Amino acid sequence: MPWAEALVSWVEALPRDDDPVRQRRYWYDPSLGLDGLALAIAESIRLSMAVWEKPIGDLCLDNVQRVLSNWIRWDIVPGTPQWPAPDGTPYDARWKALFATGIELAREAACCVSSAYEQLEEPWNGIRMAQAWRHRLDTYGITSARLADVAPLLGLTMPIEVREPGDYVNVPGLLVERAA
């Protein structure tokens, strides 16, 4: 869960505004907690990789941000064949406690995940990656934000798996490798 833990740490380190009601509006829930948020973010990545059949770095931020909310809104129930629990991970018990014990906590987790990803929008727009944007616009007709783009913001320095390394030309601080 390095991606999820990195995003939680990054958002936790953001400056807070002076309004105590809004200070942690984007993720704080005592029943969820920071570990629960990291697990929910990891789940959003797991589902997105399965649905869009893309390596982690190529996942569109908008899609990863909304996948949990969409599945819950579409009445896809965690723990069913449509939304199976992760197999053989050390997080099985925590996953069941967060997603399979009641839809309300899963819904709260989805809102918190969406808000955490939302915090990346403005910093992503500030990344100097004109060459990568131009390549994506010319190749795909779109310049959507992807997880690999924000890896350096989150402090992730390991190589990020992507389908086409050329999509990330000159993204500052980013190291990519072609996914198998």
N, C-alpha and C positions, 0 to 999 in steps of 0.2 A: 504493500500500500504506500510506496514512497510518494506517488503523485498526490494521493489524498492527504497524507500527513503534511506534505509541503504546502498544499493549498490552505489547509487549516492554519498552519504556522504563519503563512504569509498574511492571511486575513486577520489573524489575531494580532499581528504586529502593526496593522494599519492605524494611523492616528484616528482618534475618536472625536466626534463633535461634542459640543457642550450640552446637548440635549440628552439627559439620562434615559429618556424613553426610547430614543432612537439609537443609543450607543451600540447596542448589540442586537438590534432588531433583525439583522440578517442571519443570525444563527443561534442565538442563545436560547436554550430551553433546558431547564434543569433535568428533565427526563431524558433528553437527548445527549447533552454534554459534548465535549470536544471529541471524545473517542467515538461517540455515536455519529457525529458529523463526519469524521474521517471514514467511518464504515459506510455511511450513506454516499459519500463522494466516490469511494471505491466501487460501490454498487452501480452508480451512474456510469462509471467508466466501463465496468464489466458488461452491463446491458448494452451500452452504445457500441462496444466492440463487436458484440454478437449480432446486433440488429443491422449495423451498417457494414459489417465485415471489413473493417479497416484496422490497421495497426494503431496503437495508442496515439502516436504523434499526429496522425492524420484526422483524428476526430474533431469535428467542428464544435467549437465552444457552445454555440447555440443549441446544438443537438444534445450534447452532454448535460447542459444546464437544464433542459426540459424533459429528459427521458423519464425520470421518476414521476414527475407530475403528470405527464401524459399517460403513463401506464396505469396509474391510480385513477385518473379521470376516466379512462376507458374500462374501468372495472376489471383490470387484470389483477388477479389476486396473487400476492407473494406466496411461494411455496407450492404453486400448482404447476402442471406441465408447461403452461405458457410463460411462467416466471419461476423457474426452478431455483432452489437454493444453490449456492456454490458447492461444488463437489470437493471433498477432501481438503478444505482449507482450515487453517487454525481459527477461522472466524465463524464457524458454523453456529455455535451457540449464540454468539452475539448477533449474527444475522437473523436467526429465528426470533430472538428477543426484540429486535428492532422492526423487522418487517412482517413476521408471521404471527405475532400475538395480538395485533389489533391495527386496524387501518388508520386510526387517528394518529398514532405515533409515526407510522410510515408517511402519512400525509404531511405531518410537521417536518419530518426529515427531508421530504421532497422540497418543501418551501425553503428550508435552510440551505440545502444544496444549491438551489436556484439562485438564492441571494449571494452565496459565497462566490459562485461563478460570475455573477453580475459585477462583482467588485473588480474583475479583470478587464472589463470593457475599456475604461479610460486608459489604463496603463498600456493595453495592447495597441490602442490608437497612437500612442507616443513612441512605439518602437520604430526605429529607422530601418525599415526593410523594404524600401521602394523597389529594389531589384526582384525580390521574391513576389511582391504584389503584382508587378508588371508581368512576370512570368505566369502567375496564376490567372491573371486577367486575360492574357493572350491565349493561354492553353485551355482554361476551363470557363472563361467568361465571368468569373467571380473571384473575389479576394477574401473570402470568409476567414475569420480567425480560427486557428487550430491549436490544439493543445501544445504541439511542439513549439509554436511561436512564443508561448508564455513560459516555457520550461526555464529559461534563464531568469525570468522575474521571480520564479518560485525557488530559485537556488538549486535547480536540478542540473547537474553537470555531467551526468553519464550520457552516453550516446542514446538518442531517442529513435526508436524504430518508426520508419515511414516507408511508404511505397515508392515515392519518387523524391530522392534527395534534392533534385533540382528545384523543387517547390520551395525550398528553404535557403536559397542562395543568399549569402551575406546577412542572415538574421544574426544580429550581434549576440555573441556568447553561446550560440547553439551548435551542438555537435549532433549530427544525425547519421543514421546508418540504414541501409536498405533492409526492410523486413524480409524474412525468409518466406 
